[in-house]
Amino acid sequence: MSALSVRLPDSLHKRLKELAAQEGVSINQLISLAVTEKVSALLTEDYLNVRAARASREKFDAAMSLVPDTEPVPGDELP
């Protein structure tokens, strides 16, 4: 595990301390979770952009041609 020193405004540090106490976790755990969520979101965006770059209308149409042409399940109809 690595240690990281971060400078934060006093007001943010105070709020972090309050939120960590409210959640019943340490400030380190709260920050670690926040960073994990942000990194995950950024990596997901990158992954989706790579997948989108590989997309084509032809591939979409080919996949859709495999879907049976049936009536929607009651409640799934378009308005």
N, C-alpha and C positions, 0 to 999 in steps of 0.2 A: 504494500500500500504506500502511496506517496503522500507527502505533506505539501500543502499549498498555502501560502500566505496571501490573503486578499485584503485590500484596503476598501472599506465601505464607509459611506457617510454614517455618522452617529445615529441619525434617524432611521436608516435602513437596518442597522445592527439592532437597534431597540425593537423594531417591528419584528425582525427575525426571531429575536429572543422570545417575544410575546407569542408568536405563532408556533414556535417550537414547543413552548410550554403548553399551549392550548392543544397541540397534537400529541403531547406526551413523548416527544423525541428530543434528541439533542440538536443544537444548531448545526453541527456537522452532518447529522443524518438528514435534516431538512434541506440543507444546501446540496448534499449529495443526490438526494431525490430530485431536486429541482434541475440540477445539471443533467442527470440521467434522462429526465423527461425532455429537456431541450435537445440534447444530442440525439435521442431517438426520433424526435420530430424532424430534425434536419436530415438525418440519414434516411428516413422514410421519404422525405421530399426528393432527395437525390435518387433513390431507388425508383420512385414513380416517374421522375423525369427521364431516366434511362429507359424504362419500360415504354413510356409514351413515345420516345424517339423511334422505337422499333415498330410502332403501330402503323397500320395502313388500313384504308377502307376495304381493300380486297380481303385482308385477313378477317376483318370484322364481318363482312358479308358472308364469308365462308363459314365462320362460327355460327352466325345467325341462321344460315340455311339448315343447320343441324337441329334447330329448335322446332319441335312439332307445332303445326298451326292448329291450335285448339282454343276453345273458349276459356276465358280466365275463370279462376276459382271464384265463386260468389264472394263479393266484398273486395275483390282485386280489380274490378272494372275501372276503366278511366272515366272521369266525370263527363 
